[in-house]
Amino acid sequence: MEDRDNHAEAARSSRALTFWGVLALVMGNLIGSGIYLLPATLAPLGANATLGWVVTIAGAMTLSFVFARLAAAIPRAGGPYAYADAAFGPVIGFATAWSYWTLVWAGNGAVAVAVVSALSLAFPALAPHAAIAAVVLVWLAVLVNIRGVDLAVKLQMTTMVIKLVPLAAVVLLAAWLLLTRGAAVSHEVAVPLTVTGTAGAAALTFWGFLGVESATVPADRVADARRTVPRATLIGTAAVGAIYLIVSSAITALMPRATVAASPAPIAAFLGLGFGDGVAQLVALFAAISALGTLNGFVLLQGEVPRAMAQGGVFPRWFARETAQGTPARAHVVAGLLVTAVTLANFTRGMGDLFAFVASVSLAAGMLAYLASALAAVKLLRDDPAARVVGVIAAVFVGWLSYGLGAEANGWALVLLLAGVPVYLAVRRGGASAR
């Protein structure tokens, strides 16, 4: 018996995520399609865009602080679900987990479309088949994650290194241009700073920070989770925030707003200033790899969340079954089917519309998870005044973002949340306990 226990413990240790793997998960999930697409969207807002980034980075850091403190106090799998369940009980725990799970799998459709969008610059034949190509990528990521957490983390670390290359090139080129030109772009009419403009920019830029909680979800697979998860969460979020602000500010300062706004690939256009127009297709491939890394990381989460819910007794136990490799294959397959349904149901939309629709709905669907986590910190961390104060600030920030998303996105999010009611009632009646 002792030998068997030692063998099981060794198997768990061999699957444990180290600090670098967890940091790659956080940063890899944060750095995805957003930084490649947002400069063009934000360009008309002028200085409001830069201020929007600052506000969003500050808000994201409050959330990362909340998750770091909660992870240290409650190192359980499930992230937002675990904290809401501990603070408010199984009903709110289920609603939070369902909200977060919806954010993850629905958002994966948008990320997959972003991969195809980037690839279509190099391979235009993909454009008419964006939805189908996106579904194929989702299932490839599902297969990788079913194969094993180790393989998924290795892929995450590899794509993490690759995706930093063009962003580092932007920083170096910006420094060189500032040294040779001596100043940023001038003679443009300044866009006035307004509360509305800044709020609009902040709502858009928060897409780039979805995943700030990534390290908390597979906490039971992390070595020394009480220490590793908070460190990776705070360091990863701060590092990505700095990268976003520097890259976005460089493009805003050194290119005319109209040029950036009209560009389908603003980072490629910026790098073209120093390396020629031929760089566009190369950057498109980097953008695709960047988004692919994010897709891989979030597919890992879309399986881990229902596994944790099932183990916590608020989701059918069927989802808790793991393969010999220790992965929740059933949860991955169901989530993959849901992503497929949402993506193919909107196949008539163009890539831009498809991305915007799925992204806004998934973002709205996940706001409850962030709000519940912030309030959980206020309730649970009574001996940590700093965490409680930051939790209140984070809750206000999340409420502000929800308002900014608008009625349509929040309406769809409510429909998706209500769709979980029959599942919860089935579990409560005990009819879903069978394996």
BAROBA-977988 format. One record per residue (C-alpha): residue number from 1; x, y, z; residue in three letters. Coordinates in Angstrom, 3 decimals, always signed. Example, Ala and Ser with C-alpha at 12.3 -4.5 7.8 and 13.67 -1.06 7.14 Angstrom:
BAROBA-977988
seq 1, x +12.300, y -4.500, z +7.800, type ALA
seq 2, x +13.670, y -1.060, z +7.140, type SER
//
This chain:
BAROBA-977988
seq 1, x +0.000, y +0.000, z +0.000, type MET
seq 2, x +2.828, y +2.361, z +0.892, type GLU
seq 3, x +4.555, y +1.631, z -2.403, type ASP
seq 4, x +1.356, y +2.404, z -4.293, type ARG
seq 5, x +0.941, y +5.701, z -2.410, type ASP
seq 6, x +4.549, y +6.618, z -3.155, type ASN
seq 7, x +4.028, y +5.752, z -6.811, type HIS
seq 8, x +0.909, y +7.950, z -6.978, type ALA
seq 9, x +2.740, y +10.790, z -5.293, type GLU
seq 10, x +5.626, y +10.457, z -7.750, type ALA
seq 11, x +3.186, y +10.523, z -10.662, type ALA
seq 12, x +1.605, y +13.702, z -9.342, type ARG
seq 13, x +5.025, y +15.304, z -8.834, type SER
seq 14, x +6.067, y +14.442, z -12.363, type SER
seq 15, x +3.041, y +16.334, z -13.670, type ARG
seq 16, x +3.559, y +19.349, z -11.387, type ALA
seq 17, x +3.847, y +22.733, z -13.050, type LEU
seq 18, x +6.943, y +24.740, z -12.141, type THR
seq 19, x +7.181, y +28.517, z -11.804, type PHE
seq 20, x +8.384, y +28.941, z -15.388, type TRP
seq 21, x +5.586, y +26.797, z -16.754, type GLY
seq 22, x +2.986, y +28.738, z -14.778, type VAL
seq 23, x +4.531, y +32.078, z -15.802, type LEU
seq 24, x +4.377, y +30.971, z -19.440, type ALA
seq 25, x +0.714, y +30.060, z -18.933, type LEU
seq 26, x -0.103, y +33.524, z -17.537, type VAL
seq 27, x +1.920, y +35.564, z -20.022, type MET
seq 28, x +1.055, y +33.280, z -22.929, type GLY
seq 29, x -2.667, y +33.625, z -22.227, type ASN
seq 30, x -2.418, y +37.407, z -21.899, type LEU
seq 31, x -0.270, y +38.054, z -24.967, type ILE
seq 32, x -2.426, y +36.834, z -27.816, type GLY
seq 33, x -4.286, y +38.542, z -30.616, type SER
seq 34, x -5.045, y +41.768, z -28.769, type GLY
seq 35, x -1.714, y +43.547, z -29.091, type ILE
seq 36, x -1.652, y +42.836, z -32.851, type TYR
seq 37, x -5.209, y +44.083, z -33.496, type LEU
seq 38, x -5.851, y +46.786, z -30.892, type LEU
seq 39, x -3.485, y +49.566, z -32.100, type PRO
seq 40, x -5.611, y +50.041, z -35.236, type ALA
seq 41, x -8.854, y +50.063, z -33.256, type THR
seq 42, x -7.473, y +52.491, z -30.692, type LEU
seq 43, x -5.722, y +54.865, z -33.116, type ALA
seq 44, x -8.672, y +57.274, z -33.587, type PRO
seq 45, x -8.803, y +57.798, z -29.815, type LEU
seq 46, x -5.366, y +59.439, z -29.707, type GLY
seq 47, x -4.064, y +60.078, z -26.199, type ALA
seq 48, x -7.229, y +58.500, z -24.792, type ASN
seq 49, x -5.844, y +55.162, z -25.959, type ALA
seq 50, x -2.658, y +55.552, z -23.932, type THR
seq 51, x -4.618, y +56.631, z -20.869, type LEU
seq 52, x -7.001, y +53.725, z -21.478, type GLY
seq 53, x -4.059, y +51.319, z -21.404, type TRP
seq 54, x -2.878, y +52.856, z -18.127, type VAL
seq 55, x -6.335, y +52.496, z -16.552, type VAL
seq 56, x -6.708, y +48.922, z -17.771, type THR
seq 57, x -3.224, y +47.926, z -16.617, type ILE
seq 58, x -3.997, y +49.397, z -13.186, type ALA
seq 59, x -7.310, y +47.520, z -13.095, type GLY
seq 60, x -5.659, y +44.284, z -14.235, type ALA
seq 61, x -3.035, y +44.660, z -11.510, type MET
seq 62, x -5.768, y +45.010, z -8.876, type THR
seq 63, x -7.287, y +41.773, z -10.152, type LEU
seq 64, x -3.910, y +40.026, z -10.236, type SER
seq 65, x -3.279, y +41.182, z -6.648, type PHE
seq 66, x -6.655, y +39.780, z -5.612, type VAL
seq 67, x -5.966, y +36.446, z -7.302, type PHE
seq 68, x -2.449, y +36.303, z -5.856, type ALA
seq 69, x -3.685, y +36.795, z -2.290, type ARG
seq 70, x -6.589, y +34.370, z -2.741, type LEU
seq 71, x -4.292, y +31.749, z -4.275, type ALA
seq 72, x -1.929, y +31.996, z -1.308, type ALA
seq 73, x -4.812, y +31.604, z +1.151, type ALA
seq 74, x -6.835, y +28.998, z -0.813, type ILE
seq 75, x -4.551, y +26.974, z -3.125, type PRO
seq 76, x -7.418, y +24.957, z -4.617, type ARG
seq 77, x -8.102, y +24.082, z -8.247, type ALA
seq 78, x -10.753, y +26.063, z -10.080, type GLY
seq 79, x -9.570, y +29.631, z -9.557, type GLY
seq 80, x -12.611, y +31.946, z -9.480, type PRO
seq 81, x -14.942, y +29.012, z -8.766, type TYR
seq 82, x -12.925, y +27.897, z -5.737, type ALA
seq 83, x -12.934, y +31.379, z -4.209, type TYR
seq 84, x -16.625, y +32.122, z -4.859, type ALA
seq 85, x -17.608, y +28.714, z -3.496, type ASP
seq 86, x -15.561, y +29.254, z -0.329, type ALA
seq 87, x -16.963, y +32.749, z +0.202, type ALA
seq 88, x -20.586, y +32.495, z -0.868, type PHE
seq 89, x -21.514, y +28.826, z -1.082, type GLY
seq 90, x -22.329, y +26.380, z -3.892, type PRO
seq 91, x -25.011, y +28.428, z -5.693, type VAL
seq 92, x -22.773, y +31.460, z -6.266, type ILE
seq 93, x -19.856, y +29.079, z -6.754, type GLY
seq 94, x -21.672, y +27.326, z -9.571, type PHE
seq 95, x -22.800, y +30.606, z -11.188, type ALA
seq 96, x -19.230, y +31.914, z -11.036, type THR
seq 97, x -17.753, y +28.742, z -12.466, type ALA
seq 98, x -20.353, y +28.555, z -15.228, type TRP
seq 99, x -19.699, y +32.219, z -16.058, type SER
seq 100, x -15.955, y +31.683, z -16.171, type TYR
seq 101, x -16.198, y +28.459, z -18.151, type TRP
seq 102, x -18.411, y +30.255, z -20.687, type THR
seq 103, x -15.830, y +33.044, z -20.930, type LEU
seq 104, x -13.093, y +30.502, z -21.618, type VAL
seq 105, x -14.696, y +28.234, z -24.225, type TRP
seq 106, x -16.559, y +31.022, z -26.027, type ALA
seq 107, x -13.437, y +33.169, z -26.024, type GLY
seq 108, x -11.495, y +30.320, z -27.562, type ASN
seq 109, x -13.632, y +30.703, z -30.666, type GLY
seq 110, x -12.540, y +34.333, z -30.977, type ALA
seq 111, x -8.874, y +33.461, z -30.402, type VAL
seq 112, x -9.007, y +30.710, z -33.033, type ALA
seq 113, x -10.512, y +33.174, z -35.518, type VAL
seq 114, x -7.659, y +35.570, z -34.706, type ALA
seq 115, x -5.143, y +32.848, z -35.593, type VAL
seq 116, x -6.855, y +32.313, z -38.949, type VAL
seq 117, x -7.056, y +36.061, z -39.513, type SER
seq 118, x -3.298, y +36.390, z -39.089, type ALA
seq 119, x -2.579, y +33.350, z -41.251, type LEU
seq 120, x -4.846, y +34.656, z -44.012, type SER
seq 121, x -2.411, y +37.517, z -44.660, type LEU
seq 122, x +0.161, y +34.931, z -45.706, type ALA
seq 123, x -2.372, y +32.412, z -47.051, type PHE
seq 124, x -5.351, y +34.361, z -48.490, type PRO
seq 125, x -7.168, y +31.142, z -49.452, type ALA
seq 126, x -8.000, y +30.637, z -45.758, type LEU
seq 127, x -10.157, y +33.770, z -45.523, type ALA
seq 128, x -13.385, y +32.338, z -47.044, type PRO
seq 129, x -13.138, y +29.337, z -44.702, type HIS
seq 130, x -12.321, y +31.195, z -41.479, type ALA
seq 131, x -14.891, y +29.457, z -39.281, type ALA
seq 132, x -13.958, y +25.959, z -40.422, type ILE
seq 133, x -10.226, y +26.640, z -40.103, type ALA
seq 134, x -10.801, y +28.060, z -36.604, type ALA
seq 135, x -12.646, y +24.903, z -35.547, type VAL
seq 136, x -9.807, y +22.714, z -36.848, type VAL
seq 137, x -7.307, y +24.712, z -34.744, type LEU
seq 138, x -9.496, y +24.368, z -31.643, type VAL
seq 139, x -9.570, y +20.582, z -31.988, type TRP
seq 140, x -5.826, y +20.410, z -32.539, type LEU
seq 141, x -5.363, y +22.305, z -29.270, type ALA
seq 142, x -7.874, y +20.002, z -27.567, type VAL
seq 143, x -5.887, y +16.944, z -28.701, type LEU
seq 144, x -2.634, y +18.462, z -27.411, type VAL
seq 145, x -4.189, y +19.092, z -23.996, type ASN
seq 146, x -5.753, y +15.634, z -23.817, type ILE
seq 147, x -2.353, y +14.149, z -24.594, type ARG
seq 148, x -0.998, y +15.656, z -21.384, type GLY
seq 149, x -0.442, y +18.822, z -19.362, type VAL
seq 150, x +3.321, y +18.534, z -19.844, type ASP
seq 151, x +2.977, y +18.696, z -23.629, type LEU
seq 152, x +0.574, y +21.646, z -23.393, type ALA
seq 153, x +2.978, y +23.551, z -21.114, type VAL
seq 154, x +5.955, y +22.840, z -23.383, type LYS
seq 155, x +3.978, y +24.222, z -26.325, type LEU
seq 156, x +3.012, y +27.237, z -24.205, type GLN
seq 157, x +6.624, y +27.984, z -23.274, type MET
seq 158, x +7.778, y +27.639, z -26.884, type THR
seq 159, x +5.128, y +29.975, z -28.285, type THR
seq 160, x +5.790, y +32.380, z -25.397, type MET
seq 161, x +9.388, y +32.872, z -26.516, type VAL
seq 162, x +8.441, y +33.161, z -30.202, type ILE
seq 163, x +5.661, y +35.703, z -29.658, type LYS
seq 164, x +8.008, y +38.101, z -27.874, type LEU
seq 165, x +10.269, y +38.448, z -30.937, type VAL
seq 166, x +8.182, y +40.952, z -32.981, type PRO
seq 167, x +7.234, y +42.885, z -29.838, type LEU
seq 168, x +10.903, y +43.233, z -28.922, type ALA
seq 169, x +11.569, y +44.352, z -32.504, type ALA
seq 170, x +8.953, y +47.110, z -32.105, type VAL
seq 171, x +10.658, y +48.384, z -28.950, type VAL
seq 172, x +14.121, y +48.367, z -30.548, type LEU
seq 173, x +12.892, y +50.040, z -33.750, type LEU
seq 174, x +11.056, y +52.690, z -31.734, type ALA
seq 175, x +14.222, y +53.470, z -29.792, type ALA
seq 176, x +16.207, y +53.718, z -33.027, type TRP
seq 177, x +13.624, y +55.988, z -34.693, type LEU
seq 178, x +13.499, y +58.280, z -31.677, type LEU
seq 179, x +17.280, y +58.539, z -31.659, type LEU
seq 180, x +17.496, y +59.276, z -35.401, type THR
seq 181, x +14.421, y +61.482, z -35.705, type ARG
seq 182, x +14.797, y +63.080, z -32.333, type GLY
seq 183, x +11.037, y +63.328, z -31.849, type ALA
seq 184, x +7.777, y +61.536, z -32.338, type ALA
seq 185, x +5.233, y +62.274, z -35.050, type VAL
seq 186, x +4.063, y +65.861, z -34.794, type SER
seq 187, x +1.727, y +68.310, z -36.541, type HIS
seq 188, x -1.318, y +66.100, z -35.959, type GLU
seq 189, x -4.414, y +67.599, z -34.393, type VAL
seq 190, x -4.552, y +66.290, z -30.855, type ALA
seq 191, x -7.562, y +64.224, z -29.844, type VAL
seq 192, x -8.945, y +65.766, z -26.637, type PRO
seq 193, x -8.843, y +63.652, z -23.504, type LEU
seq 194, x -12.359, y +62.782, z -22.334, type THR
seq 195, x -13.874, y +60.440, z -19.774, type VAL
seq 196, x -15.898, y +58.753, z -22.515, type THR
seq 197, x -12.895, y +58.296, z -24.782, type GLY
seq 198, x -10.764, y +56.848, z -21.994, type THR
seq 199, x -13.580, y +54.538, z -20.866, type ALA
seq 200, x -14.055, y +53.287, z -24.422, type GLY
seq 201, x -10.345, y +52.596, z -24.779, type ALA
seq 202, x -10.208, y +50.785, z -21.444, type ALA
seq 203, x -13.126, y +48.533, z -22.384, type ALA
seq 204, x -11.317, y +47.535, z -25.579, type LEU
seq 205, x -7.915, y +47.007, z -24.002, type THR
seq 206, x -9.188, y +44.686, z -21.264, type PHE
seq 207, x -9.488, y +41.954, z -23.902, type TRP
seq 208, x -5.687, y +41.849, z -23.742, type GLY
seq 209, x -5.812, y +40.955, z -20.027, type PHE
seq 210, x -8.227, y +38.064, z -20.075, type LEU
seq 211, x -6.361, y +35.255, z -18.398, type GLY
seq 212, x -4.925, y +37.213, z -15.478, type VAL
seq 213, x -6.299, y +34.404, z -13.285, type GLU
seq 214, x -4.844, y +31.579, z -15.403, type SER
seq 215, x -2.380, y +30.311, z -12.803, type ALA
seq 216, x -5.114, y +29.840, z -10.193, type THR
seq 217, x -7.223, y +27.404, z -12.231, type VAL
seq 218, x -4.855, y +24.371, z -12.278, type PRO
seq 219, x -3.523, y +25.205, z -8.783, type ALA
seq 220, x -3.609, y +21.577, z -7.647, type ASP
seq 221, x -1.148, y +20.743, z -10.441, type ARG
seq 222, x +1.339, y +23.463, z -9.422, type VAL
seq 223, x +4.432, y +22.745, z -7.336, type ALA
seq 224, x +4.396, y +24.856, z -4.134, type ASP
seq 225, x +1.152, y +26.528, z -5.272, type ALA
seq 226, x +0.903, y +28.930, z -2.313, type ARG
seq 227, x +4.115, y +30.606, z -3.453, type ARG
seq 228, x +4.317, y +29.836, z -7.168, type THR
seq 229, x +0.828, y +30.931, z -8.244, type VAL
seq 230, x +0.922, y +34.417, z -6.632, type PRO
seq 231, x +4.436, y +35.116, z -7.974, type ARG
seq 232, x +3.609, y +34.027, z -11.506, type ALA
seq 233, x +0.325, y +35.965, z -11.483, type THR
seq 234, x +1.791, y +39.273, z -10.327, type LEU
seq 235, x +5.035, y +39.095, z -12.304, type ILE
seq 236, x +3.300, y +37.908, z -15.475, type GLY
seq 237, x +0.595, y +40.583, z -15.379, type THR
seq 238, x +3.044, y +43.402, z -14.648, type ALA
seq 239, x +5.430, y +42.289, z -17.397, type ALA
seq 240, x +2.665, y +42.014, z -19.990, type VAL
seq 241, x +1.231, y +45.383, z -18.947, type GLY
seq 242, x +4.622, y +47.023, z -19.507, type ALA
seq 243, x +4.980, y +45.351, z -22.925, type ILE
seq 244, x +1.505, y +46.442, z -23.995, type TYR
seq 245, x +2.032, y +50.042, z -22.918, type LEU
seq 246, x +5.459, y +50.398, z -24.566, type ILE
seq 247, x +4.456, y +48.771, z -27.864, type VAL
seq 248, x +1.144, y +50.619, z -28.160, type SER
seq 249, x +2.695, y +53.968, z -27.199, type SER
seq 250, x +5.540, y +53.500, z -29.691, type ALA
seq 251, x +3.151, y +52.889, z -32.578, type ILE
seq 252, x +0.908, y +55.779, z -31.511, type THR
seq 253, x +3.830, y +58.186, z -31.193, type ALA
seq 254, x +5.752, y +57.272, z -34.341, type LEU
seq 255, x +3.040, y +56.651, z -36.947, type MET
seq 256, x +0.243, y +58.914, z -38.175, type PRO
seq 257, x -3.106, y +57.984, z -36.608, type ARG
seq 258, x -4.825, y +57.612, z -39.972, type ALA
seq 259, x -2.163, y +55.157, z -41.169, type THR
seq 260, x -2.449, y +53.026, z -38.041, type VAL
seq 261, x -6.257, y +53.055, z -38.095, type ALA
seq 262, x -6.360, y +51.927, z -41.733, type ALA
seq 263, x -3.854, y +49.121, z -41.284, type SER
seq 264, x -5.073, y +45.511, z -40.914, type PRO
seq 265, x -1.710, y +44.693, z -39.305, type ALA
seq 266, x -0.379, y +47.788, z -37.485, type PRO
seq 267, x +2.637, y +46.065, z -35.930, type ILE
seq 268, x +3.688, y +44.781, z -39.353, type ALA
seq 269, x +3.185, y +48.274, z -40.780, type ALA
seq 270, x +5.317, y +49.785, z -38.030, type PHE
seq 271, x +8.130, y +47.283, z -38.488, type LEU
seq 272, x +7.948, y +47.977, z -42.207, type GLY
seq 273, x +9.292, y +51.462, z -41.441, type LEU
seq 274, x +12.638, y +49.951, z -40.560, type GLY
seq 275, x +12.705, y +46.601, z -42.307, type PHE
seq 276, x +10.682, y +47.133, z -45.481, type GLY
seq 277, x +7.204, y +46.123, z -46.565, type ASP
seq 278, x +8.158, y +42.475, z -46.954, type GLY
seq 279, x +8.090, y +42.081, z -43.187, type VAL
seq 280, x +4.268, y +41.993, z -43.137, type ALA
seq 281, x +3.864, y +38.299, z -43.905, type GLN
seq 282, x +6.585, y +37.346, z -41.432, type LEU
seq 283, x +4.913, y +39.349, z -38.669, type VAL
seq 284, x +1.574, y +37.766, z -39.607, type ALA
seq 285, x +3.086, y +34.358, z -38.902, type LEU
seq 286, x +4.371, y +35.577, z -35.534, type PHE
seq 287, x +0.899, y +36.953, z -34.774, type ALA
seq 288, x -0.627, y +33.593, z -35.643, type ALA
seq 289, x +1.825, y +31.789, z -33.354, type ILE
seq 290, x +1.064, y +34.306, z -30.611, type SER
seq 291, x -2.675, y +33.710, z -30.835, type ALA
seq 292, x -2.109, y +29.956, z -31.150, type LEU
seq 293, x -0.209, y +29.972, z -27.857, type GLY
seq 294, x -3.108, y +31.790, z -26.213, type THR
seq 295, x -5.555, y +29.287, z -27.668, type LEU
seq 296, x -3.500, y +26.405, z -26.265, type ASN
seq 297, x -3.421, y +27.986, z -22.792, type GLY
seq 298, x -7.134, y +28.689, z -22.678, type PHE
seq 299, x -8.004, y +25.229, z -23.999, type VAL
seq 300, x -6.103, y +23.885, z -20.990, type LEU
seq 301, x -8.366, y +26.006, z -18.769, type LEU
seq 302, x -11.580, y +24.977, z -20.559, type GLN
seq 303, x -10.927, y +21.422, z -19.388, type GLY
seq 304, x -9.659, y +22.257, z -15.899, type GLU
seq 305, x -12.654, y +24.399, z -14.840, type VAL
seq 306, x -15.382, y +21.740, z -15.242, type PRO
seq 307, x -13.022, y +19.161, z -13.677, type ARG
seq 308, x -12.707, y +21.347, z -10.568, type ALA
seq 309, x -16.466, y +22.001, z -10.538, type MET
seq 310, x -17.203, y +18.282, z -10.727, type ALA
seq 311, x -14.743, y +17.513, z -7.945, type GLN
seq 312, x -16.423, y +20.257, z -5.893, type GLY
seq 313, x -19.848, y +18.692, z -6.346, type GLY
seq 314, x -21.509, y +21.456, z -8.388, type VAL
seq 315, x -21.099, y +19.864, z -11.810, type PHE
seq 316, x -21.802, y +16.338, z -13.093, type PRO
seq 317, x -19.211, y +13.905, z -11.753, type ARG
seq 318, x -18.828, y +12.617, z -15.302, type TRP
seq 319, x -16.554, y +15.612, z -15.975, type PHE
seq 320, x -14.142, y +14.693, z -13.172, type ALA
seq 321, x -12.896, y +11.494, z -14.820, type ARG
seq 322, x -9.269, y +11.769, z -15.948, type GLU
seq 323, x -7.215, y +9.821, z -18.462, type THR
seq 324, x -4.093, y +7.843, z -17.615, type ALA
seq 325, x -2.152, y +11.046, z -18.403, type GLN
seq 326, x -4.143, y +12.903, z -15.733, type GLY
seq 327, x -6.127, y +15.086, z -18.146, type THR
seq 328, x -9.914, y +15.705, z -18.108, type PRO
seq 329, x -10.559, y +14.446, z -21.646, type ALA
seq 330, x -14.349, y +14.434, z -21.279, type ARG
seq 331, x -14.419, y +18.082, z -20.247, type ALA
seq 332, x -12.120, y +18.980, z -23.138, type HIS
seq 333, x -14.309, y +17.222, z -25.694, type VAL
seq 334, x -17.543, y +18.842, z -24.451, type VAL
seq 335, x -15.960, y +22.307, z -24.433, type ALA
seq 336, x -14.578, y +21.674, z -27.911, type GLY
seq 337, x -18.052, y +20.815, z -29.155, type LEU
seq 338, x -19.457, y +24.022, z -27.648, type LEU
seq 339, x -16.741, y +26.152, z -29.302, type VAL
seq 340, x -17.471, y +24.404, z -32.584, type THR
seq 341, x -21.206, y +25.112, z -32.319, type ALA
seq 342, x -20.775, y +28.832, z -31.540, type VAL
seq 343, x -18.170, y +29.360, z -34.259, type THR
seq 344, x -19.991, y +27.488, z -37.023, type LEU
seq 345, x -23.349, y +29.038, z -36.077, type ALA
seq 346, x -21.850, y +32.407, z -37.056, type ASN
seq 347, x -19.892, y +31.238, z -40.103, type PHE
seq 348, x -21.592, y +33.792, z -42.377, type THR
seq 349, x -19.966, y +36.668, z -40.520, type ARG
seq 350, x -16.694, y +38.077, z -41.809, type GLY
seq 351, x -13.564, y +37.456, z -39.748, type MET
seq 352, x -13.673, y +40.880, z -38.139, type GLY
seq 353, x -17.345, y +40.652, z -37.230, type ASP
seq 354, x -16.988, y +37.065, z -36.060, type LEU
seq 355, x -14.057, y +37.968, z -33.809, type PHE
seq 356, x -15.800, y +41.047, z -32.364, type ALA
seq 357, x -19.077, y +39.206, z -31.711, type PHE
seq 358, x -17.586, y +36.163, z -30.000, type VAL
seq 359, x -15.043, y +38.234, z -28.057, type ALA
seq 360, x -17.603, y +40.700, z -26.667, type SER
seq 361, x -20.056, y +37.978, z -25.632, type VAL
seq 362, x -17.364, y +35.861, z -23.973, type SER
seq 363, x -15.963, y +38.906, z -22.169, type LEU
seq 364, x -19.405, y +39.871, z -20.843, type ALA
seq 365, x -20.071, y +36.284, z -19.792, type ALA
seq 366, x -16.947, y +36.200, z -17.670, type GLY
seq 367, x -17.453, y +39.432, z -15.759, type MET
seq 368, x -19.374, y +37.642, z -12.992, type LEU
seq 369, x -16.339, y +35.464, z -12.312, type ALA
seq 370, x -14.075, y +38.481, z -11.875, type TYR
seq 371, x -16.641, y +40.318, z -9.737, type LEU
seq 372, x -17.226, y +37.293, z -7.488, type ALA
seq 373, x -13.476, y +36.812, z -7.034, type SER
seq 374, x -12.986, y +40.448, z -6.040, type ALA
seq 375, x -15.839, y +40.261, z -3.517, type LEU
seq 376, x -14.564, y +36.910, z -2.239, type ALA
seq 377, x -11.288, y +38.603, z -1.327, type ALA
seq 378, x -13.214, y +41.231, z +0.639, type VAL
seq 379, x -15.080, y +38.552, z +2.578, type LYS
seq 380, x -12.443, y +35.870, z +3.054, type LEU
seq 381, x -9.238, y +37.835, z +3.632, type LEU
seq 382, x -10.313, y +39.536, z +6.854, type ARG
seq 383, x -6.766, y +39.607, z +8.201, type ASP
seq 384, x -5.419, y +41.236, z +5.046, type ASP
seq 385, x -6.635, y +44.875, z +4.919, type PRO
seq 386, x -4.696, y +45.643, z +1.741, type ALA
seq 387, x -6.327, y +42.757, z -0.117, type ALA
seq 388, x -9.806, y +43.817, z +1.027, type ARG
seq 389, x -9.283, y +47.414, z -0.135, type VAL
seq 390, x -7.879, y +46.287, z -3.479, type VAL
seq 391, x -10.776, y +43.821, z -3.768, type GLY
seq 392, x -13.266, y +46.689, z -3.553, type VAL
seq 393, x -11.354, y +48.649, z -6.203, type ILE
seq 394, x -11.250, y +45.585, z -8.461, type ALA
seq 395, x -15.006, y +45.052, z -8.035, type ALA
seq 396, x -15.714, y +48.649, z -9.056, type VAL
seq 397, x -13.403, y +48.263, z -12.056, type PHE
seq 398, x -15.208, y +45.108, z -13.192, type VAL
seq 399, x -18.600, y +46.777, z -12.807, type GLY
seq 400, x -17.405, y +49.682, z -14.922, type TRP
seq 401, x -16.195, y +47.310, z -17.629, type LEU
seq 402, x -19.503, y +45.452, z -17.666, type SER
seq 403, x -21.334, y +48.721, z -18.186, type TYR
seq 404, x -19.000, y +49.629, z -21.019, type GLY
seq 405, x -19.656, y +46.366, z -22.878, type LEU
seq 406, x -23.213, y +47.402, z -23.680, type GLY
seq 407, x -26.662, y +45.813, z -23.633, type ALA
seq 408, x -26.242, y +43.314, z -26.484, type GLU
seq 409, x -23.157, y +41.594, z -25.104, type ALA
seq 410, x -24.564, y +41.535, z -21.569, type ASN
seq 411, x -27.877, y +40.187, z -22.885, type GLY
seq 412, x -26.173, y +37.250, z -24.568, type TRP
seq 413, x -24.103, y +36.700, z -21.420, type ALA
seq 414, x -27.288, y +36.494, z -19.355, type LEU
seq 415, x -28.732, y +33.905, z -21.750, type VAL
seq 416, x -25.576, y +31.800, z -21.444, type LEU
seq 417, x -25.667, y +32.103, z -17.650, type LEU
seq 418, x -29.324, y +31.004, z -17.484, type LEU
seq 419, x -28.457, y +28.014, z -19.664, type ALA
seq 420, x -26.565, y +26.643, z -16.666, type GLY
seq 421, x -29.643, y +26.541, z -14.409, type VAL
seq 422, x -30.904, y +23.114, z -15.639, type PRO
seq 423, x -27.404, y +21.677, z -15.111, type VAL
seq 424, x -27.252, y +22.964, z -11.547, type TYR
seq 425, x -30.744, y +21.668, z -10.747, type LEU
seq 426, x -29.855, y +18.253, z -12.163, type ALA
seq 427, x -26.783, y +18.077, z -9.957, type VAL
seq 428, x -28.785, y +19.154, z -6.905, type ARG
seq 429, x -31.329, y +16.407, z -7.521, type ARG
seq 430, x -28.491, y +13.899, z -7.629, type GLY
seq 431, x -29.346, y +12.776, z -11.136, type GLY
seq 432, x -25.927, y +13.764, z -12.513, type ALA
seq 433, x -23.788, y +11.905, z -10.006, type SER
seq 434, x -23.411, y +8.760, z -12.013, type ALA
seq 435, x -20.141, y +8.174, z -13.781, type ARG
//
